[in-house]
């Protein structure tokens, strides 16, 4: 027993160290938000004030960026899960095992590639003369190139692609826990594949879907690289706003207040999603 407790201490200590760094970082931001921007060469000036929070909450541009970040992250997360569900089903239930392994390999390769690599890859694919537009125009599907870049279309596609491995890998475990005999019983009683999927499979898969939604939504909220590169300054999320205030305007207190407001908004939105998810699970069960 003594050896087990000693080992647990060694396992817990790295988590505690990381937790202390996170608390210290957010504590610095929280304290920084209560001061004014100092003169050149300094960071803070004057005594504690709520002016930075007033600036964050009163300016319409701040509210617009915050709300668009929350809403876009939710929509992109839902779309990602819609793509991830059939992929997870195929990986787990494919009659030929090599098909599932091939899909897993493709997802793993994209998962291991860096964010910068993915962003520049999508710049090449989604440009006016990119592979996608060249393919669409050569096939006669569209007459003019579709504008994917510097709007929410390209940003949403790139973020969804980044979130997809997280969603698929999380849903694989949920799909494996499904009881196929229940679906087979529904089919034997005359239910179609579509009816069986929506009336039997989806309710059983719902808890895993909600966990996946919270996970990918939390990751999507912090998107920075894809809006910056594929948005071209026209699509802004809150992480880009905080970055500009720190490294462009050099207004750390204002950036800190923005980060604190965003953190609270993110926690509230995640709690609301979890609350609604539990209500839906109870209603379905």
C-alpha atoms as an extended CHARMM CRD file, in Angstrom:
* protein
*
       285  EXT
         1         1  UNK       CA              0.0000000000        0.0000000000        0.0000000000  PROA      1               0.0000000000
         2         2  UNK       CA              2.8300000000        2.3740000000        0.8360000000  PROA      2               0.0000000000
         3         3  UNK       CA              4.4610000000        1.7630000000       -2.5450000000  PROA      3               0.0000000000
         4         4  UNK       CA              1.1490000000        2.4060000000       -4.3190000000  PROA      4               0.0000000000
         5         5  UNK       CA              0.6530000000        5.7250000000       -2.5120000000  PROA      5               0.0000000000
         6         6  UNK       CA              4.2120000000        6.7760000000       -3.3360000000  PROA      6               0.0000000000
         7         7  UNK       CA              3.6450000000        6.0030000000       -7.0150000000  PROA      7               0.0000000000
         8         8  UNK       CA              0.3890000000        7.9530000000       -7.0140000000  PROA      8               0.0000000000
         9         9  UNK       CA              2.2530000000       10.9680000000       -5.6430000000  PROA      9               0.0000000000
        10        10  UNK       CA              4.7130000000       10.8030000000       -8.5320000000  PROA      10              0.0000000000
        11        11  UNK       CA              1.8290000000       10.5480000000      -10.9990000000  PROA      11              0.0000000000
        12        12  UNK       CA             -0.1000000000       13.4460000000       -9.4810000000  PROA      12              0.0000000000
        13        13  UNK       CA              2.8730000000       15.8140000000       -9.1700000000  PROA      13              0.0000000000
        14        14  UNK       CA              3.1960000000       16.6090000000      -12.9250000000  PROA      14              0.0000000000
        15        15  UNK       CA             -0.5190000000       17.4480000000      -13.0630000000  PROA      15              0.0000000000
        16        16  UNK       CA             -0.1160000000       19.7330000000      -10.0510000000  PROA      16              0.0000000000
        17        17  UNK       CA              2.8410000000       21.5290000000      -11.6330000000  PROA      17              0.0000000000
        18        18  UNK       CA              0.9130000000       22.0820000000      -14.8670000000  PROA      18              0.0000000000
        19        19  UNK       CA             -2.1040000000       23.2150000000      -12.8560000000  PROA      19              0.0000000000
        20        20  UNK       CA              0.0180000000       25.7420000000      -10.9670000000  PROA      20              0.0000000000
        21        21  UNK       CA              1.3550000000       27.1910000000      -14.2170000000  PROA      21              0.0000000000
        22        22  UNK       CA             -2.1910000000       27.5180000000      -15.5980000000  PROA      22              0.0000000000
        23        23  UNK       CA             -3.4580000000       29.1430000000      -12.4000000000  PROA      23              0.0000000000
        24        24  UNK       CA             -0.4640000000       31.5090000000      -12.3590000000  PROA      24              0.0000000000
        25        25  UNK       CA             -1.0250000000       32.4950000000      -16.0000000000  PROA      25              0.0000000000
        26        26  UNK       CA             -4.7380000000       33.1990000000      -15.5640000000  PROA      26              0.0000000000
        27        27  UNK       CA             -4.0730000000       34.8760000000      -12.2300000000  PROA      27              0.0000000000
        28        28  UNK       CA             -1.6390000000       37.2480000000      -13.9370000000  PROA      28              0.0000000000
        29        29  UNK       CA             -4.2070000000       38.0290000000      -16.6180000000  PROA      29              0.0000000000
        30        30  UNK       CA             -6.9530000000       38.5670000000      -14.0530000000  PROA      30              0.0000000000
        31        31  UNK       CA             -4.7950000000       40.9580000000      -12.0170000000  PROA      31              0.0000000000
        32        32  UNK       CA             -3.5510000000       42.7300000000      -15.1290000000  PROA      32              0.0000000000
        33        33  UNK       CA             -7.0970000000       43.4810000000      -16.2470000000  PROA      33              0.0000000000
        34        34  UNK       CA             -7.6750000000       45.8250000000      -13.2900000000  PROA      34              0.0000000000
        35        35  UNK       CA             -5.0260000000       48.3690000000      -14.3030000000  PROA      35              0.0000000000
        36        36  UNK       CA             -4.6660000000       50.9300000000      -17.0440000000  PROA      36              0.0000000000
        37        37  UNK       CA             -2.1740000000       50.8060000000      -19.8850000000  PROA      37              0.0000000000
        38        38  UNK       CA              1.0780000000       52.3950000000      -18.8310000000  PROA      38              0.0000000000
        39        39  UNK       CA              3.2990000000       54.8210000000      -20.7740000000  PROA      39              0.0000000000
        40        40  UNK       CA              5.7690000000       53.4640000000      -23.3490000000  PROA      40              0.0000000000
        41        41  UNK       CA              8.2450000000       51.1040000000      -21.7340000000  PROA      41              0.0000000000
        42        42  UNK       CA              5.8510000000       50.1200000000      -18.9450000000  PROA      42              0.0000000000
        43        43  UNK       CA              2.8680000000       47.8070000000      -18.7630000000  PROA      43              0.0000000000
        44        44  UNK       CA              0.5710000000       49.2030000000      -16.0910000000  PROA      44              0.0000000000
        45        45  UNK       CA             -0.2870000000       52.5890000000      -14.6280000000  PROA      45              0.0000000000
        46        46  UNK       CA             -2.4900000000       53.9990000000      -11.8870000000  PROA      46              0.0000000000
        47        47  UNK       CA             -4.6070000000       52.1100000000       -9.4020000000  PROA      47              0.0000000000
        48        48  UNK       CA             -7.1400000000       49.3150000000       -9.8990000000  PROA      48              0.0000000000
        49        49  UNK       CA             -9.9780000000       50.1700000000      -12.2810000000  PROA      49              0.0000000000
        50        50  UNK       CA            -12.8560000000       48.5080000000      -14.1490000000  PROA      50              0.0000000000
        51        51  UNK       CA            -12.3770000000       50.6510000000      -17.2460000000  PROA      51              0.0000000000
        52        52  UNK       CA            -10.8870000000       47.7720000000      -19.2440000000  PROA      52              0.0000000000
        53        53  UNK       CA            -13.9570000000       45.6270000000      -18.6250000000  PROA      53              0.0000000000
        54        54  UNK       CA            -16.1670000000       48.5570000000      -19.5560000000  PROA      54              0.0000000000
        55        55  UNK       CA            -14.2720000000       48.9030000000      -22.8200000000  PROA      55              0.0000000000
        56        56  UNK       CA            -14.6820000000       45.2030000000      -23.5450000000  PROA      56              0.0000000000
        57        57  UNK       CA            -18.4100000000       45.1310000000      -22.7830000000  PROA      57              0.0000000000
        58        58  UNK       CA            -19.4380000000       48.5100000000      -24.1950000000  PROA      58              0.0000000000
        59        59  UNK       CA            -17.8420000000       48.4640000000      -27.6560000000  PROA      59              0.0000000000
        60        60  UNK       CA            -19.9940000000       46.7870000000      -30.2780000000  PROA      60              0.0000000000
        61        61  UNK       CA            -17.0110000000       45.3000000000      -32.0980000000  PROA      61              0.0000000000
        62        62  UNK       CA            -15.9880000000       43.3690000000      -28.9840000000  PROA      62              0.0000000000
        63        63  UNK       CA            -19.4840000000       41.9610000000      -28.5370000000  PROA      63              0.0000000000
        64        64  UNK       CA            -19.6860000000       41.0520000000      -32.2130000000  PROA      64              0.0000000000
        65        65  UNK       CA            -16.3870000000       39.1610000000      -32.1580000000  PROA      65              0.0000000000
        66        66  UNK       CA            -17.2720000000       37.3710000000      -28.9070000000  PROA      66              0.0000000000
        67        67  UNK       CA            -20.7250000000       36.2900000000      -30.0940000000  PROA      67              0.0000000000
        68        68  UNK       CA            -19.4490000000       35.2480000000      -33.5210000000  PROA      68              0.0000000000
        69        69  UNK       CA            -16.7330000000       33.1660000000      -31.8470000000  PROA      69              0.0000000000
        70        70  UNK       CA            -19.2330000000       31.3710000000      -29.6170000000  PROA      70              0.0000000000
        71        71  UNK       CA            -21.7890000000       30.8120000000      -32.3880000000  PROA      71              0.0000000000
        72        72  UNK       CA            -19.3130000000       29.8380000000      -35.1170000000  PROA      72              0.0000000000
        73        73  UNK       CA            -17.5310000000       27.4150000000      -32.7820000000  PROA      73              0.0000000000
        74        74  UNK       CA            -20.8410000000       25.7290000000      -31.9790000000  PROA      74              0.0000000000
        75        75  UNK       CA            -21.9520000000       25.4600000000      -35.6180000000  PROA      75              0.0000000000
        76        76  UNK       CA            -18.5540000000       24.1630000000      -36.7580000000  PROA      76              0.0000000000
        77        77  UNK       CA            -18.5500000000       21.6220000000      -33.9170000000  PROA      77              0.0000000000
        78        78  UNK       CA            -22.0010000000       20.3210000000      -34.8960000000  PROA      78              0.0000000000
        79        79  UNK       CA            -20.9340000000       20.0140000000      -38.5520000000  PROA      79              0.0000000000
        80        80  UNK       CA            -17.7530000000       18.2190000000      -37.5000000000  PROA      80              0.0000000000
        81        81  UNK       CA            -19.7230000000       15.6960000000      -35.4560000000  PROA      81              0.0000000000
        82        82  UNK       CA            -22.0780000000       15.1820000000      -38.3990000000  PROA      82              0.0000000000
        83        83  UNK       CA            -19.0710000000       14.1480000000      -40.4910000000  PROA      83              0.0000000000
        84        84  UNK       CA            -17.4090000000       12.1840000000      -37.6850000000  PROA      84              0.0000000000
        85        85  UNK       CA            -20.3790000000        9.9230000000      -36.8620000000  PROA      85              0.0000000000
        86        86  UNK       CA            -20.4720000000        7.9960000000      -40.1750000000  PROA      86              0.0000000000
        87        87  UNK       CA            -16.6790000000        7.7910000000      -40.2050000000  PROA      87              0.0000000000
        88        88  UNK       CA            -16.6280000000        6.2830000000      -36.7110000000  PROA      88              0.0000000000
        89        89  UNK       CA            -19.4150000000        3.8720000000      -37.6790000000  PROA      89              0.0000000000
        90        90  UNK       CA            -17.4700000000        2.7070000000      -40.7330000000  PROA      90              0.0000000000
        91        91  UNK       CA            -14.2270000000        2.3220000000      -38.7690000000  PROA      91              0.0000000000
        92        92  UNK       CA            -15.8770000000        0.1600000000      -36.1160000000  PROA      92              0.0000000000
        93        93  UNK       CA            -18.3870000000       -1.7790000000      -38.2190000000  PROA      93              0.0000000000
        94        94  UNK       CA            -16.7540000000       -2.1340000000      -41.6310000000  PROA      94              0.0000000000
        95        95  UNK       CA            -17.0190000000       -5.7310000000      -42.8360000000  PROA      95              0.0000000000
        96        96  UNK       CA            -13.5630000000       -5.4360000000      -44.3190000000  PROA      96              0.0000000000
        97        97  UNK       CA            -11.1590000000       -4.4650000000      -41.5810000000  PROA      97              0.0000000000
        98        98  UNK       CA             -8.6930000000       -2.8090000000      -43.9530000000  PROA      98              0.0000000000
        99        99  UNK       CA            -11.2690000000       -0.1290000000      -44.8090000000  PROA      99              0.0000000000
       100       100  UNK       CA            -11.5140000000        0.9760000000      -41.1770000000  PROA      100             0.0000000000
       101       101  UNK       CA             -7.7380000000        0.8050000000      -40.7990000000  PROA      101             0.0000000000
       102       102  UNK       CA             -7.2790000000        2.9410000000      -43.9140000000  PROA      102             0.0000000000
       103       103  UNK       CA             -9.6280000000        5.6150000000      -42.5960000000  PROA      103             0.0000000000
       104       104  UNK       CA             -7.8840000000        5.5120000000      -39.2210000000  PROA      104             0.0000000000
       105       105  UNK       CA             -4.5190000000        5.9430000000      -40.9220000000  PROA      105             0.0000000000
       106       106  UNK       CA             -5.7510000000        8.9180000000      -42.9480000000  PROA      106             0.0000000000
       107       107  UNK       CA             -7.0990000000       10.5810000000      -39.8070000000  PROA      107             0.0000000000
       108       108  UNK       CA             -3.9330000000        9.8380000000      -37.8510000000  PROA      108             0.0000000000
       109       109  UNK       CA             -1.7610000000       11.3800000000      -40.5860000000  PROA      109             0.0000000000
       110       110  UNK       CA             -3.7580000000       14.6230000000      -40.5110000000  PROA      110             0.0000000000
       111       111  UNK       CA             -3.7740000000       14.5510000000      -36.7170000000  PROA      111             0.0000000000
       112       112  UNK       CA              0.0180000000       14.3570000000      -36.5670000000  PROA      112             0.0000000000
       113       113  UNK       CA              0.5690000000       17.2050000000      -39.0480000000  PROA      113             0.0000000000
       114       114  UNK       CA              1.0230000000       20.6480000000      -37.5600000000  PROA      114             0.0000000000
       115       115  UNK       CA             -1.5260000000       23.4330000000      -37.6430000000  PROA      115             0.0000000000
       116       116  UNK       CA              0.6180000000       25.6350000000      -39.8940000000  PROA      116             0.0000000000
       117       117  UNK       CA              0.9700000000       22.7980000000      -42.4010000000  PROA      117             0.0000000000
       118       118  UNK       CA             -2.7990000000       22.2930000000      -42.4650000000  PROA      118             0.0000000000
       119       119  UNK       CA             -3.5030000000       26.0050000000      -42.8060000000  PROA      119             0.0000000000
       120       120  UNK       CA             -1.1820000000       26.4670000000      -45.7900000000  PROA      120             0.0000000000
       121       121  UNK       CA             -2.5110000000       23.2610000000      -47.3440000000  PROA      121             0.0000000000
       122       122  UNK       CA             -6.0290000000       24.6780000000      -47.2180000000  PROA      122             0.0000000000
       123       123  UNK       CA             -4.7550000000       27.9490000000      -48.6880000000  PROA      123             0.0000000000
       124       124  UNK       CA             -3.5380000000       25.9710000000      -51.7020000000  PROA      124             0.0000000000
       125       125  UNK       CA             -6.6980000000       23.8940000000      -51.9560000000  PROA      125             0.0000000000
       126       126  UNK       CA             -9.2610000000       26.6740000000      -51.4430000000  PROA      126             0.0000000000
       127       127  UNK       CA             -7.6670000000       29.5140000000      -53.4250000000  PROA      127             0.0000000000
       128       128  UNK       CA             -9.3090000000       30.9520000000      -56.5460000000  PROA      128             0.0000000000
       129       129  UNK       CA             -6.8370000000       28.9070000000      -58.5760000000  PROA      129             0.0000000000
       130       130  UNK       CA             -6.6420000000       26.1120000000      -56.0320000000  PROA      130             0.0000000000
       131       131  UNK       CA             -7.2620000000       22.4620000000      -56.7030000000  PROA      131             0.0000000000
       132       132  UNK       CA            -10.9160000000       22.5670000000      -55.6130000000  PROA      132             0.0000000000
       133       133  UNK       CA            -11.8820000000       25.5510000000      -57.7850000000  PROA      133             0.0000000000
       134       134  UNK       CA             -9.8880000000       24.2240000000      -60.7410000000  PROA      134             0.0000000000
       135       135  UNK       CA            -11.7130000000       20.9120000000      -60.4320000000  PROA      135             0.0000000000
       136       136  UNK       CA            -15.1450000000       22.5500000000      -60.1790000000  PROA      136             0.0000000000
       137       137  UNK       CA            -14.5700000000       24.8650000000      -63.1420000000  PROA      137             0.0000000000
       138       138  UNK       CA            -13.0230000000       22.1610000000      -65.3260000000  PROA      138             0.0000000000
       139       139  UNK       CA            -16.0280000000       19.9070000000      -64.6880000000  PROA      139             0.0000000000
       140       140  UNK       CA            -18.3990000000       22.7450000000      -65.5320000000  PROA      140             0.0000000000
       141       141  UNK       CA            -20.0560000000       22.7020000000      -62.1090000000  PROA      141             0.0000000000
       142       142  UNK       CA            -19.3570000000       26.4140000000      -61.5770000000  PROA      142             0.0000000000
       143       143  UNK       CA            -18.6120000000       29.1860000000      -64.0680000000  PROA      143             0.0000000000
       144       144  UNK       CA            -16.4400000000       31.2830000000      -61.7510000000  PROA      144             0.0000000000
       145       145  UNK       CA            -14.2450000000       30.2990000000      -58.8110000000  PROA      145             0.0000000000
       146       146  UNK       CA            -15.9840000000       30.1060000000      -55.4620000000  PROA      146             0.0000000000
       147       147  UNK       CA            -14.5520000000       32.4250000000      -52.8370000000  PROA      147             0.0000000000
       148       148  UNK       CA            -13.5200000000       30.1800000000      -49.9830000000  PROA      148             0.0000000000
       149       149  UNK       CA            -10.7490000000       32.3540000000      -48.5850000000  PROA      149             0.0000000000
       150       150  UNK       CA            -11.0560000000       35.4330000000      -46.3920000000  PROA      150             0.0000000000
       151       151  UNK       CA            -14.5470000000       34.4970000000      -45.1890000000  PROA      151             0.0000000000
       152       152  UNK       CA            -16.1680000000       32.0340000000      -42.8180000000  PROA      152             0.0000000000
       153       153  UNK       CA            -16.3310000000       29.2890000000      -45.4680000000  PROA      153             0.0000000000
       154       154  UNK       CA            -12.6050000000       28.6380000000      -45.5970000000  PROA      154             0.0000000000
       155       155  UNK       CA            -12.1310000000       29.2600000000      -41.8790000000  PROA      155             0.0000000000
       156       156  UNK       CA            -14.9740000000       26.8840000000      -41.0160000000  PROA      156             0.0000000000
       157       157  UNK       CA            -13.6580000000       24.1380000000      -43.3170000000  PROA      157             0.0000000000
       158       158  UNK       CA            -10.1420000000       24.3660000000      -41.8930000000  PROA      158             0.0000000000
       159       159  UNK       CA            -11.3150000000       24.3810000000      -38.2560000000  PROA      159             0.0000000000
       160       160  UNK       CA            -13.6590000000       21.4370000000      -38.9090000000  PROA      160             0.0000000000
       161       161  UNK       CA            -10.7780000000       19.5370000000      -40.4850000000  PROA      161             0.0000000000
       162       162  UNK       CA             -8.6560000000       20.2610000000      -37.4170000000  PROA      162             0.0000000000
       163       163  UNK       CA            -11.4300000000       19.0870000000      -35.0630000000  PROA      163             0.0000000000
       164       164  UNK       CA            -12.3100000000       15.9610000000      -37.0270000000  PROA      164             0.0000000000
       165       165  UNK       CA             -9.6690000000       13.6170000000      -35.5000000000  PROA      165             0.0000000000
       166       166  UNK       CA            -10.7230000000       14.5840000000      -31.9700000000  PROA      166             0.0000000000
       167       167  UNK       CA            -14.3600000000       13.8790000000      -32.8150000000  PROA      167             0.0000000000
       168       168  UNK       CA            -13.7270000000       10.5880000000      -34.6120000000  PROA      168             0.0000000000
       169       169  UNK       CA            -11.3710000000        9.1590000000      -32.0020000000  PROA      169             0.0000000000
       170       170  UNK       CA            -13.8150000000       10.0620000000      -29.2170000000  PROA      170             0.0000000000
       171       171  UNK       CA            -16.8120000000        8.5840000000      -31.0370000000  PROA      171             0.0000000000
       172       172  UNK       CA            -15.0480000000        5.3110000000      -31.8530000000  PROA      172             0.0000000000
       173       173  UNK       CA            -15.2910000000        4.2730000000      -28.2130000000  PROA      173             0.0000000000
       174       174  UNK       CA            -18.9640000000        5.2760000000      -28.0690000000  PROA      174             0.0000000000
       175       175  UNK       CA            -19.7860000000        3.2980000000      -31.2190000000  PROA      175             0.0000000000
       176       176  UNK       CA            -17.9750000000        0.2190000000      -29.8930000000  PROA      176             0.0000000000
       177       177  UNK       CA            -20.1250000000        0.3340000000      -26.7600000000  PROA      177             0.0000000000
       178       178  UNK       CA            -23.3460000000        0.1260000000      -28.7900000000  PROA      178             0.0000000000
       179       179  UNK       CA            -25.2920000000       -3.1090000000      -28.5760000000  PROA      179             0.0000000000
       180       180  UNK       CA            -25.8250000000       -4.3570000000      -32.1570000000  PROA      180             0.0000000000
       181       181  UNK       CA            -28.4610000000       -6.8520000000      -31.0200000000  PROA      181             0.0000000000
       182       182  UNK       CA            -30.8720000000       -4.0070000000      -30.2290000000  PROA      182             0.0000000000
       183       183  UNK       CA            -30.5270000000       -2.6660000000      -33.7680000000  PROA      183             0.0000000000
       184       184  UNK       CA            -30.9130000000       -6.1600000000      -35.1990000000  PROA      184             0.0000000000
       185       185  UNK       CA            -34.0960000000       -6.6160000000      -33.1710000000  PROA      185             0.0000000000
       186       186  UNK       CA            -35.5150000000       -3.4040000000      -34.6140000000  PROA      186             0.0000000000
       187       187  UNK       CA            -34.6390000000       -4.5220000000      -38.1350000000  PROA      187             0.0000000000
       188       188  UNK       CA            -36.2560000000       -7.9210000000      -37.5570000000  PROA      188             0.0000000000
       189       189  UNK       CA            -39.4790000000       -6.1750000000      -36.5010000000  PROA      189             0.0000000000
       190       190  UNK       CA            -39.6570000000       -4.3740000000      -39.8360000000  PROA      190             0.0000000000
       191       191  UNK       CA            -37.8450000000       -1.0780000000      -39.1530000000  PROA      191             0.0000000000
       192       192  UNK       CA            -35.8660000000        0.3320000000      -42.0510000000  PROA      192             0.0000000000
       193       193  UNK       CA            -32.1820000000        1.1980000000      -41.8010000000  PROA      193             0.0000000000
       194       194  UNK       CA            -33.0030000000        4.8880000000      -41.5840000000  PROA      194             0.0000000000
       195       195  UNK       CA            -35.6180000000        4.3810000000      -38.8650000000  PROA      195             0.0000000000
       196       196  UNK       CA            -33.2960000000        2.0900000000      -36.9300000000  PROA      196             0.0000000000
       197       197  UNK       CA            -30.4840000000        4.6190000000      -37.0970000000  PROA      197             0.0000000000
       198       198  UNK       CA            -32.5370000000        7.5970000000      -35.9120000000  PROA      198             0.0000000000
       199       199  UNK       CA            -34.8160000000        5.7950000000      -33.4270000000  PROA      199             0.0000000000
       200       200  UNK       CA            -32.4060000000        3.2180000000      -31.9840000000  PROA      200             0.0000000000
       201       201  UNK       CA            -28.7650000000        3.9740000000      -32.7840000000  PROA      201             0.0000000000
       202       202  UNK       CA            -28.7400000000        7.7430000000      -32.2430000000  PROA      202             0.0000000000
       203       203  UNK       CA            -30.4360000000        7.6590000000      -28.7940000000  PROA      203             0.0000000000
       204       204  UNK       CA            -27.9060000000        5.0550000000      -27.6250000000  PROA      204             0.0000000000
       205       205  UNK       CA            -25.0750000000        7.1220000000      -29.1100000000  PROA      205             0.0000000000
       206       206  UNK       CA            -26.3410000000       10.4090000000      -27.6600000000  PROA      206             0.0000000000
       207       207  UNK       CA            -24.1950000000       10.4610000000      -24.4660000000  PROA      207             0.0000000000
       208       208  UNK       CA            -21.0410000000        9.9730000000      -26.5520000000  PROA      208             0.0000000000
       209       209  UNK       CA            -22.1930000000       12.6560000000      -28.9910000000  PROA      209             0.0000000000
       210       210  UNK       CA            -22.6630000000       15.1850000000      -26.2140000000  PROA      210             0.0000000000
       211       211  UNK       CA            -19.2390000000       14.4760000000      -24.7240000000  PROA      211             0.0000000000
       212       212  UNK       CA            -17.7150000000       14.8610000000      -28.1750000000  PROA      212             0.0000000000
       213       213  UNK       CA            -19.6080000000       18.1130000000      -28.7520000000  PROA      213             0.0000000000
       214       214  UNK       CA            -18.2700000000       19.6490000000      -25.5470000000  PROA      214             0.0000000000
       215       215  UNK       CA            -14.7260000000       18.5210000000      -26.4100000000  PROA      215             0.0000000000
       216       216  UNK       CA            -14.5860000000       19.8520000000      -29.9680000000  PROA      216             0.0000000000
       217       217  UNK       CA            -16.4820000000       23.0220000000      -29.0200000000  PROA      217             0.0000000000
       218       218  UNK       CA            -13.8980000000       23.7760000000      -26.3230000000  PROA      218             0.0000000000
       219       219  UNK       CA            -11.0940000000       23.3440000000      -28.8560000000  PROA      219             0.0000000000
       220       220  UNK       CA            -12.8620000000       25.4020000000      -31.5250000000  PROA      220             0.0000000000
       221       221  UNK       CA            -13.2830000000       28.3410000000      -29.1470000000  PROA      221             0.0000000000
       222       222  UNK       CA             -9.5060000000       28.7730000000      -28.9560000000  PROA      222             0.0000000000
       223       223  UNK       CA             -8.9700000000       28.8390000000      -32.7380000000  PROA      223             0.0000000000
       224       224  UNK       CA             -6.3070000000       31.3640000000      -33.6860000000  PROA      224             0.0000000000
       225       225  UNK       CA             -4.1640000000       30.1960000000      -36.5870000000  PROA      225             0.0000000000
       226       226  UNK       CA             -6.8960000000       29.3430000000      -39.1030000000  PROA      226             0.0000000000
       227       227  UNK       CA             -8.8410000000       32.6200000000      -38.7480000000  PROA      227             0.0000000000
       228       228  UNK       CA             -5.5770000000       34.5480000000      -39.0290000000  PROA      228             0.0000000000
       229       229  UNK       CA             -4.2720000000       32.8090000000      -42.1680000000  PROA      229             0.0000000000
       230       230  UNK       CA             -7.4540000000       31.8610000000      -44.0110000000  PROA      230             0.0000000000
       231       231  UNK       CA             -9.5230000000       34.7770000000      -42.7120000000  PROA      231             0.0000000000
       232       232  UNK       CA             -6.9930000000       37.3560000000      -43.8540000000  PROA      232             0.0000000000
       233       233  UNK       CA             -8.0660000000       39.8370000000      -41.1690000000  PROA      233             0.0000000000
       234       234  UNK       CA            -11.7000000000       39.7860000000      -42.3490000000  PROA      234             0.0000000000
       235       235  UNK       CA            -12.6770000000       36.8930000000      -40.1010000000  PROA      235             0.0000000000
       236       236  UNK       CA            -11.8350000000       37.4700000000      -36.4830000000  PROA      236             0.0000000000
       237       237  UNK       CA            -12.2180000000       35.2540000000      -33.4770000000  PROA      237             0.0000000000
       238       238  UNK       CA            -11.5870000000       36.2530000000      -29.9050000000  PROA      238             0.0000000000
       239       239  UNK       CA             -8.0810000000       34.7390000000      -29.8020000000  PROA      239             0.0000000000
       240       240  UNK       CA             -7.0630000000       37.0270000000      -32.6890000000  PROA      240             0.0000000000
       241       241  UNK       CA             -8.5470000000       39.9880000000      -30.8260000000  PROA      241             0.0000000000
       242       242  UNK       CA             -6.5200000000       39.2100000000      -27.7100000000  PROA      242             0.0000000000
       243       243  UNK       CA             -3.3520000000       38.6800000000      -29.7530000000  PROA      243             0.0000000000
       244       244  UNK       CA             -3.6850000000       42.0710000000      -31.4950000000  PROA      244             0.0000000000
       245       245  UNK       CA             -4.2120000000       43.9020000000      -28.2350000000  PROA      245             0.0000000000
       246       246  UNK       CA             -1.1380000000       42.3190000000      -26.7010000000  PROA      246             0.0000000000
       247       247  UNK       CA              1.3370000000       42.4020000000      -29.5950000000  PROA      247             0.0000000000
       248       248  UNK       CA             -0.0130000000       45.1280000000      -31.8990000000  PROA      248             0.0000000000
       249       249  UNK       CA             -1.5020000000       47.6770000000      -29.5060000000  PROA      249             0.0000000000
       250       250  UNK       CA              0.7130000000       46.5970000000      -26.5650000000  PROA      250             0.0000000000
       251       251  UNK       CA             -2.2960000000       47.0650000000      -24.2820000000  PROA      251             0.0000000000
       252       252  UNK       CA             -1.8840000000       44.1250000000      -21.9100000000  PROA      252             0.0000000000
       253       253  UNK       CA             -4.5980000000       45.2150000000      -19.4130000000  PROA      253             0.0000000000
       254       254  UNK       CA             -7.1670000000       45.5070000000      -22.2240000000  PROA      254             0.0000000000
       255       255  UNK       CA             -6.1060000000       42.1180000000      -23.6080000000  PROA      255             0.0000000000
       256       256  UNK       CA             -6.3080000000       40.6140000000      -20.1170000000  PROA      256             0.0000000000
       257       257  UNK       CA             -9.8330000000       41.9310000000      -19.5840000000  PROA      257             0.0000000000
       258       258  UNK       CA            -10.8580000000       40.5380000000      -22.9670000000  PROA      258             0.0000000000
       259       259  UNK       CA             -9.3850000000       37.1500000000      -22.0380000000  PROA      259             0.0000000000
       260       260  UNK       CA            -11.1980000000       37.0810000000      -18.6900000000  PROA      260             0.0000000000
       261       261  UNK       CA            -14.5520000000       37.9810000000      -20.2830000000  PROA      261             0.0000000000
       262       262  UNK       CA            -14.0090000000       35.3380000000      -22.9520000000  PROA      262             0.0000000000
       263       263  UNK       CA            -13.0470000000       32.7040000000      -20.3730000000  PROA      263             0.0000000000
       264       264  UNK       CA            -16.2200000000       33.3480000000      -18.3680000000  PROA      264             0.0000000000
       265       265  UNK       CA            -18.3360000000       33.3210000000      -21.5430000000  PROA      265             0.0000000000
       266       266  UNK       CA            -16.7450000000       30.0480000000      -22.6510000000  PROA      266             0.0000000000
       267       267  UNK       CA            -17.4090000000       28.3890000000      -19.2810000000  PROA      267             0.0000000000
       268       268  UNK       CA            -21.0280000000       29.5710000000      -19.3190000000  PROA      268             0.0000000000
       269       269  UNK       CA            -21.6200000000       28.3590000000      -22.8870000000  PROA      269             0.0000000000
       270       270  UNK       CA            -20.0220000000       24.9590000000      -22.1560000000  PROA      270             0.0000000000
       271       271  UNK       CA            -22.1620000000       24.6400000000      -19.0350000000  PROA      271             0.0000000000
       272       272  UNK       CA            -25.2940000000       25.4750000000      -21.0510000000  PROA      272             0.0000000000
       273       273  UNK       CA            -24.4200000000       22.8390000000      -23.6610000000  PROA      273             0.0000000000
       274       274  UNK       CA            -23.8330000000       20.2570000000      -20.9350000000  PROA      274             0.0000000000
       275       275  UNK       CA            -27.0780000000       21.2310000000      -19.1880000000  PROA      275             0.0000000000
       276       276  UNK       CA            -29.1470000000       20.9560000000      -22.3800000000  PROA      276             0.0000000000
       277       277  UNK       CA            -27.3950000000       17.6740000000      -23.2350000000  PROA      277             0.0000000000
       278       278  UNK       CA            -28.4060000000       16.1490000000      -19.8870000000  PROA      278             0.0000000000
       279       279  UNK       CA            -32.0010000000       17.2750000000      -20.4000000000  PROA      279             0.0000000000
       280       280  UNK       CA            -32.0580000000       15.7210000000      -23.8680000000  PROA      280             0.0000000000
       281       281  UNK       CA            -30.5590000000       12.4640000000      -22.5710000000  PROA      281             0.0000000000
       282       282  UNK       CA            -33.2340000000       12.2470000000      -19.8470000000  PROA      282             0.0000000000
       283       283  UNK       CA            -36.0070000000       12.9860000000      -22.3550000000  PROA      283             0.0000000000
       284       284  UNK       CA            -34.7290000000       10.3440000000      -24.7800000000  PROA      284             0.0000000000
       285       285  UNK       CA            -34.1410000000        7.7000000000      -22.1320000000  PROA      285             0.0000000000
